Amino acid sequence: MRPLSSAVKGVALVTGITAAIGLVLAANAPPGPYSRPTPPPPVGAFADGGTPAHDAAIEAALAQLPTTIPARGEAALARLPAWGGLVDALERFPETSVSDHRLPEWSRELTARAATLSDELAAAGIGYLVDVRITGDDGVARPRLYAYRIDDVSFVRGADRRVRVLGARRLDRARVAKLGHTTEELDDPIVLLDQVDAKVAEQIMPVLAGYAFPIGDDVWSHSPRGRAITMKAGAAIRRELRFALGTDLADPTPRCQRLVAESVRHHEAQHGLDRDRELRIPGDVRTYVRDDGHLARHTSHEISGYLSQIASDAWLPQLVLWNLARHAFGHHDRPIAETFAAVIIIERLARHFDLPAPLPGILMARGMVDRDRLAAVIAPLADVPTLELRAAAAAVWGELFGDKLPRLVDELPAD
C-alpha cells in the first residue's frame, strides 16, 4: 500500500477511523477502570501483511515522544479519537511512588488506552504504534510513551495459529539492547529494525570480512581462551554467511539485514505462541533458578524462543547460537533470563551430540558463569553443520517442553 497523499490523508483517516471505531469514552471521564473496546477489523497491511501507509503529520507529532507529550488538541493526533483519552489519563496520573498499590490499575488503564489508539491506527492501515511504560528509577512512578514507526507487517503460522509480527523503528531513535520484544501489554511481537541494522553493521559485516565475533567483556575476550572462542565463533558464522549470501557478496548488507530480521521474527513469533498458554518450566531451569517466579518463567520462554529460532533459521542458526552465547559470556550485574537460557541450551546441545559437557549445574555458581568451562563446552558446536544444528534444537525443545516444536512458516503478503 502506498503512503497516503497529503491531499487525501486527512479525509481518509477521519472517515476510516470514525467508521471503524465510532464513539469512545470522553476525554474528561473520571479516573477508574477502563475497558479497551473491541478492536475494529484491521485493514491493508495489518490484515494481509506488507508495508502499511504512513502519515507525515502523525509521525512528526509522535516523534516528540517520550520527552514531550503533544497536547490533546494537536492537529494531527486530534483526528484520532483515542488520543484525547490517552492524554487525559496521563494528565490524571498522580505523582506517586512505585510501591503505590493503585499503580497496577492506573497502569492497566494507560496500557488499554494506548492499545485503543493503536487499534485506531491499524483500522485505518496507518503504520504507527504507541507503547506505555512506567518508569521509577528514583522511586517515583512516571508514565512514558514510546512511539514506533511500523515498516513491515508479517504473519507467521505455527501450531495452527497465526501470529502478527511488526517490523518497527522507534521514532526517538534510542539504542536498545534487544533485537525484538514481546510483552503482555502489546498485542503484537515486535522486531526492532534499527537494532537489526546496527547488529549487521557493527558485528556481522566485520565477521564477513574475517574478524572474530565479539563475545564477552574486553578482559576475558582477550584471554587465550576468549580469543580462541571468538575466532571459532567468527569462523562458524562466516561459513554460513558466505553460503547464505551467494552472489550478494558485492553488497551483502541488505540481504543480511533481511535474514537477521526474519530470524528475529521467528523468535518473537514463538514468544507470541507461548504467551497465551502455560509453558512449563523445564527441570533444567530449576537446576539454576531456585524458585518458580518471574525469572524461572522468563527463562523458560527465552529457552523456547531461542531453540525455536535456531530450529527455524534456514540460513544462520550458528549466528543465533553465538548471539545467545554472548549473554552467558558477557558481564551482568545480576543473572538475567537470557544468561540461564544460554547455559542450559549450550549444555543440552552438547549432550545431544555426545560432546564433553559437565553435569548440569556446574557451569554456573552463585549466578556467575564459569566462562572457561562454558567455552570448552560450546567450542565443538561451532563445527556442527547447519541442518544438524537446526534438527538438534528442535529435538532439545521437545525434550524440555514435552511436546513437538511447532513448525513456523512465514506467510507471503497478499500483494
C-alpha positions as CSV (number, residue, x, y, z in Angstrom):
1,M,0.0,0.0,0.0
2,R,1.4,3.4,-0.9
3,P,1.6,6.3,1.6
4,L,-1.5,8.5,1.6
5,S,-1.1,11.7,-0.3
6,S,-1.2,15.0,1.6
7,A,-4.4,15.9,-0.2
8,V,-6.4,12.9,0.9
9,K,-4.8,11.5,4.0
10,G,-6.8,13.7,6.4
11,V,-10.1,12.7,4.9
12,A,-9.1,9.1,4.6
13,L,-8.0,9.0,8.3
14,V,-11.1,10.7,9.6
15,T,-13.5,8.7,7.5
16,G,-11.8,5.3,8.1
17,I,-11.3,5.7,11.8
18,T,-14.8,7.1,12.5
19,A,-16.5,4.4,10.6
20,A,-14.4,1.6,12.2
21,I,-14.3,2.9,15.8
22,G,-17.3,5.1,16.5
23,L,-17.6,6.9,19.7
24,V,-15.0,6.4,22.5
25,L,-15.0,7.4,26.2
26,A,-14.9,11.2,26.7
27,A,-11.5,12.6,27.4
28,N,-12.6,14.1,30.7
29,A,-14.0,10.9,32.2
30,P,-13.2,10.4,35.9
31,P,-10.4,8.1,37.0
32,G,-11.3,4.5,37.2
33,P,-11.2,1.2,35.3
34,Y,-11.2,1.4,31.6
35,S,-12.1,-1.4,29.2
36,R,-10.5,-1.4,25.8
37,P,-13.2,-1.5,23.1
38,T,-13.3,-4.5,20.9
39,P,-10.7,-3.7,18.2
40,P,-12.2,-3.0,14.8
41,P,-11.1,-5.1,11.8
42,P,-7.6,-4.1,10.6
43,V,-7.2,-3.2,7.0
44,G,-4.4,-3.2,4.5
45,A,-1.1,-4.5,5.7
46,F,-2.4,-5.1,9.2
47,A,-4.8,-7.6,7.8
48,D,-2.8,-9.1,4.9
49,G,0.9,-8.3,5.6
50,G,3.2,-5.9,3.8
51,T,4.1,-2.3,4.2
52,P,1.5,-0.1,5.9
53,A,0.7,3.5,5.0
54,H,2.4,6.4,6.8
55,D,1.3,9.9,7.7
56,A,3.9,12.7,7.9
57,A,1.9,14.8,10.3
58,I,1.2,12.0,12.7
59,E,4.8,10.9,12.5
60,A,6.1,14.4,13.3
61,A,3.8,14.6,16.3
62,L,4.7,11.2,17.7
63,A,8.4,11.8,17.2
64,Q,8.2,14.2,20.1
65,L,7.8,11.2,22.5
66,P,8.9,10.3,25.0
67,T,10.3,13.6,26.2
68,T,7.3,15.7,25.2
69,I,3.7,14.6,25.0
70,P,1.8,16.5,22.3
71,A,-1.4,18.3,23.5
72,R,-4.8,16.7,23.3
73,G,-5.7,19.1,20.5
74,E,-2.6,18.7,18.5
75,A,-3.9,18.8,14.9
76,A,-2.6,15.6,13.5
77,L,-3.4,13.5,16.6
78,A,-6.7,15.1,17.3
79,R,-8.0,13.2,14.3
80,L,-7.6,10.0,16.4
81,P,-10.4,9.8,18.9
82,A,-8.4,7.7,21.4
83,W,-5.6,10.2,21.6
84,G,-7.6,12.6,23.8
85,G,-8.5,9.8,26.2
86,L,-4.9,8.7,26.5
87,V,-3.6,12.3,27.1
88,D,-6.4,12.8,29.7
89,A,-5.4,9.6,31.5
90,L,-1.8,10.8,31.5
91,E,-2.8,14.2,33.0
92,R,-4.8,12.5,35.7
93,F,-1.9,10.2,36.6
94,P,-0.8,11.3,40.1
95,E,2.7,11.7,41.4
96,T,3.1,8.6,43.4
97,S,5.7,6.0,44.4
98,V,6.5,2.8,42.6
99,S,5.1,0.9,45.6
100,D,1.6,2.5,45.4
101,H,-0.9,-0.3,45.5
102,R,-3.1,1.6,43.0
103,L,-0.3,1.7,40.4
104,P,-1.3,-1.6,38.6
105,E,-4.8,-0.3,38.0
106,W,-3.6,3.0,36.6
107,S,-1.0,1.3,34.5
108,R,-3.7,-1.0,33.1
109,E,-5.8,2.0,32.1
110,L,-2.9,3.6,30.3
111,T,-2.0,0.4,28.5
112,A,-5.6,-0.1,27.4
113,R,-5.9,3.4,26.1
114,A,-2.6,3.2,24.2
115,A,-3.8,-0.1,22.7
116,T,-7.1,1.6,21.7
117,L,-5.0,4.2,19.9
118,S,-3.0,1.6,18.1
119,D,-6.3,-0.2,17.2
120,E,-7.5,3.0,15.5
121,L,-4.3,3.3,13.5
122,A,-4.4,-0.3,12.4
123,A,-8.1,0.1,11.4
124,A,-7.0,2.9,9.1
125,G,-4.0,0.9,7.8
126,I,-1.6,3.5,9.3
127,G,1.8,2.2,10.4
128,Y,2.4,3.5,13.9
129,L,2.3,2.1,17.4
130,V,2.3,3.7,20.9
131,D,3.5,1.9,23.9
132,V,3.3,2.9,27.6
133,R,6.0,2.2,30.2
134,I,6.0,3.2,33.9
135,T,9.5,4.3,34.9
136,G,10.6,4.7,38.5
137,D,14.4,5.0,38.8
138,D,14.2,7.5,41.6
139,G,11.2,5.7,43.3
140,V,8.6,8.0,41.7
141,A,6.3,6.4,39.2
142,R,6.2,8.2,35.9
143,P,4.4,7.1,32.7
144,R,6.3,7.5,29.5
145,L,5.0,7.0,25.9
146,Y,7.2,5.4,23.2
147,A,6.2,5.6,19.6
148,Y,7.2,3.3,16.8
149,R,7.0,3.6,13.0
150,I,5.9,0.2,11.6
151,D,7.7,-0.5,8.3
152,D,6.7,-4.1,7.9
153,V,3.8,-6.3,8.9
154,S,4.3,-10.1,8.7
155,F,2.3,-13.1,9.7
156,V,3.9,-16.3,11.0
157,R,1.9,-19.6,11.2
158,G,2.7,-22.2,13.9
159,A,0.6,-24.8,15.8
160,D,-2.5,-23.9,13.8
161,R,-2.2,-20.3,14.9
162,R,-1.4,-17.1,13.1
163,V,0.9,-14.5,14.8
164,R,1.2,-11.0,13.5
165,V,4.7,-9.6,13.9
166,L,5.6,-6.0,13.4
167,G,8.9,-4.7,12.0
168,A,9.3,-1.3,13.7
169,R,11.6,1.5,14.3
170,R,11.4,3.7,17.4
171,L,10.8,7.3,16.4
172,D,13.1,8.6,19.1
173,R,15.9,6.5,17.6
174,A,17.1,5.4,21.0
175,R,19.5,2.5,21.0
176,V,18.3,-0.5,23.0
177,A,19.9,-3.8,23.7
178,K,17.3,-6.2,22.2
179,L,16.6,-7.0,18.6
180,G,12.9,-7.6,19.4
181,H,10.4,-7.9,22.2
182,T,7.1,-9.5,23.1
183,T,5.2,-8.2,26.1
184,E,1.8,-8.7,27.8
185,E,1.0,-5.1,27.1
186,L,1.5,-5.2,23.3
187,D,-0.7,-7.4,21.2
188,D,1.9,-8.0,18.5
189,P,5.5,-9.1,18.9
190,I,8.0,-6.5,17.5
191,V,11.2,-6.8,15.6
192,L,13.3,-3.7,16.2
193,L,14.7,-2.9,12.8
194,D,17.1,-0.2,13.8
195,Q,18.8,-2.6,16.2
196,V,18.9,-5.3,13.5
197,D,20.6,-2.8,11.2
198,A,23.2,-1.9,13.9
199,K,23.8,-5.5,14.6
200,V,24.6,-6.2,11.0
201,A,26.8,-3.1,10.6
202,E,28.8,-3.5,13.8
203,Q,29.1,-7.2,14.3
204,I,28.1,-9.2,11.2
205,M,29.8,-7.3,8.4
206,P,33.2,-7.4,10.3
207,V,32.8,-11.1,10.7
208,L,32.2,-11.5,7.0
209,A,35.4,-9.5,6.4
210,G,37.4,-12.0,8.5
211,Y,37.2,-10.6,12.0
212,A,36.2,-12.5,15.2
213,F,32.7,-12.4,16.6
214,P,32.7,-10.3,19.8
215,I,31.9,-12.3,22.9
216,G,32.4,-11.4,26.5
217,D,33.9,-8.3,28.1
218,D,37.3,-7.0,26.9
219,V,39.3,-8.6,29.7
220,W,38.1,-12.2,29.2
221,S,37.8,-11.9,25.4
222,H,41.5,-11.0,25.2
223,S,42.5,-14.0,27.3
224,P,43.8,-17.1,25.4
225,R,40.5,-19.0,25.9
226,G,38.5,-15.9,25.0
227,R,40.5,-15.1,21.8
228,A,40.1,-18.8,20.7
229,I,36.4,-18.9,21.2
230,T,35.7,-15.5,19.5
231,M,37.7,-16.7,16.4
232,K,35.9,-20.0,16.4
233,A,32.5,-18.3,16.6
234,G,33.5,-15.9,13.8
235,A,34.5,-18.8,11.5
236,A,31.2,-20.7,12.1
237,I,29.1,-17.6,11.4
238,R,31.2,-16.7,8.4
239,R,30.8,-20.2,6.9
240,E,27.0,-19.8,7.0
241,L,27.0,-16.2,5.8
242,R,29.0,-17.0,2.7
243,F,26.6,-19.8,1.8
244,A,23.5,-17.7,2.6
245,L,24.7,-14.6,0.6
246,G,25.7,-16.5,-2.5
247,T,26.3,-13.8,-5.2
248,D,25.3,-10.9,-2.9
249,L,28.9,-10.6,-1.6
250,A,29.4,-7.4,-3.5
251,D,26.6,-5.7,-1.5
252,P,25.8,-8.1,1.4
253,T,24.3,-5.6,3.9
254,P,20.6,-5.6,2.6
255,R,20.3,-9.3,2.5
256,C,22.0,-9.7,5.9
257,Q,19.5,-7.3,7.3
258,R,16.6,-9.3,5.8
259,L,18.0,-12.6,7.1
260,V,18.5,-11.4,10.6
261,A,15.1,-9.7,10.7
262,E,13.5,-12.9,9.5
263,S,15.3,-14.9,12.2
264,V,14.3,-12.5,15.0
265,R,10.8,-12.5,13.7
266,H,10.6,-16.3,14.3
267,H,12.0,-15.8,17.8
268,E,9.3,-13.3,18.6
269,A,6.6,-15.3,16.9
270,Q,7.4,-18.2,19.2
271,H,7.0,-15.9,22.2
272,G,3.6,-14.9,20.7
273,L,2.6,-18.6,20.6
274,D,3.9,-19.3,24.1
275,R,2.4,-16.2,25.6
276,D,-1.2,-17.4,25.6
277,R,-0.5,-20.9,27.0
278,E,1.0,-22.3,30.1
279,L,4.6,-23.0,29.1
280,R,6.0,-25.5,31.5
281,I,9.2,-24.7,33.4
282,P,11.8,-27.4,32.5
283,G,13.7,-29.2,35.2
284,D,17.0,-27.7,33.8
285,V,15.7,-24.3,34.7
286,R,15.0,-25.4,38.3
287,T,18.7,-26.5,38.5
288,Y,19.8,-22.9,38.2
289,V,16.8,-20.8,39.2
290,R,15.6,-21.9,42.7
291,D,12.0,-20.5,42.5
292,D,9.0,-20.7,40.2
293,G,8.6,-16.9,40.0
294,H,9.1,-14.5,37.2
295,L,12.7,-15.3,36.5
296,A,12.0,-19.0,36.0
297,R,9.1,-18.4,33.7
298,H,11.1,-15.8,31.7
299,T,14.0,-18.2,31.4
300,S,11.7,-20.9,30.1
301,H,10.2,-18.5,27.5
302,E,13.7,-17.5,26.3
303,I,14.8,-21.1,26.0
304,S,11.7,-21.8,23.9
305,G,12.3,-18.7,21.8
306,Y,15.9,-19.3,21.1
307,L,15.6,-23.0,20.4
308,S,12.7,-22.3,18.0
309,Q,14.7,-19.6,16.3
310,I,17.7,-21.9,15.8
311,A,15.4,-24.7,14.5
312,S,13.6,-22.4,12.1
313,D,16.5,-20.4,10.7
314,A,17.4,-22.0,7.4
315,W,20.5,-19.8,6.9
316,L,22.2,-18.6,10.1
317,P,21.5,-20.9,13.1
318,Q,25.1,-20.6,14.1
319,L,24.7,-16.8,14.4
320,V,21.7,-17.3,16.6
321,L,23.6,-19.8,18.8
322,W,26.6,-17.5,19.3
323,N,24.4,-14.4,19.7
324,L,22.7,-16.2,22.5
325,A,26.1,-17.3,24.0
326,R,27.0,-13.6,24.3
327,H,24.5,-13.4,27.2
328,A,26.5,-16.0,29.1
329,F,30.0,-14.8,28.3
330,G,29.1,-11.1,28.9
331,H,29.1,-9.3,32.3
332,H,25.8,-8.6,34.0
333,D,25.2,-7.1,37.4
334,R,23.0,-10.0,38.1
335,P,22.0,-13.0,36.1
336,I,19.2,-12.4,33.5
337,A,16.9,-14.9,31.9
338,E,19.0,-15.0,28.7
339,T,22.1,-15.9,30.8
340,F,20.4,-19.0,32.2
341,A,18.8,-19.8,28.8
342,A,22.2,-19.7,27.1
343,V,23.9,-22.0,29.6
344,I,21.0,-24.5,29.5
345,I,20.8,-24.6,25.7
346,I,24.5,-25.0,25.3
347,E,24.6,-27.8,27.9
348,R,21.7,-29.6,26.2
349,L,23.0,-29.3,22.6
350,A,26.4,-30.6,23.7
351,R,24.8,-33.6,25.3
352,H,22.6,-34.1,22.2
353,F,25.8,-34.5,20.1
354,D,27.5,-36.6,22.8
355,L,30.1,-33.9,23.3
356,P,32.0,-33.5,26.6
357,A,29.9,-31.5,29.0
358,P,29.9,-31.2,32.8
359,L,27.0,-32.3,34.9
360,P,24.0,-29.8,34.9
361,G,24.6,-27.0,37.4
362,I,28.4,-26.9,37.1
363,L,28.6,-24.1,34.6
364,M,27.2,-21.5,37.0
365,A,27.7,-20.9,40.7
366,R,26.1,-18.1,42.7
367,G,24.8,-16.6,39.5
368,M,28.2,-16.4,37.9
369,V,29.1,-18.3,34.7
370,D,32.4,-20.3,34.6
371,R,33.3,-18.9,31.2
372,D,36.4,-21.0,30.6
373,R,34.3,-24.2,31.2
374,L,31.5,-22.9,29.0
375,A,33.9,-22.1,26.2
376,A,35.2,-25.6,26.3
377,V,31.6,-26.9,26.0
378,I,30.4,-24.7,23.2
379,A,33.5,-24.8,21.0
380,P,32.7,-28.1,19.3
381,L,29.2,-26.8,18.4
382,A,30.8,-24.4,16.0
383,D,31.7,-27.3,13.8
384,V,28.1,-28.7,13.6
385,P,26.5,-28.3,10.1
386,T,23.5,-26.1,9.7
387,L,20.9,-28.8,9.2
388,E,22.1,-30.9,12.1
389,L,22.2,-27.9,14.4
390,R,18.6,-27.0,13.5
391,A,17.4,-30.6,14.0
392,A,19.1,-30.8,17.3
393,A,17.5,-27.5,18.5
394,A,14.0,-28.9,17.6
395,A,14.8,-32.2,19.4
396,V,16.0,-30.4,22.6
397,W,12.9,-28.2,22.6
398,G,10.7,-31.3,22.5
399,E,12.7,-32.9,25.4
400,L,12.5,-29.8,27.6
401,F,8.8,-28.9,26.9
402,G,7.3,-32.4,26.4
403,D,5.8,-31.6,23.1
404,K,6.6,-31.2,19.4
405,L,8.1,-27.9,18.4
406,P,5.6,-26.1,16.1
407,R,6.9,-25.5,12.6
408,L,7.0,-21.8,11.9
409,V,6.0,-20.7,8.4
410,D,6.1,-17.2,7.0
411,E,3.0,-16.1,5.1
412,L,3.6,-14.2,1.9
413,P,2.0,-10.7,1.8
414,A,-1.3,-10.6,-0.1
415,D,0.1,-8.0,-2.5
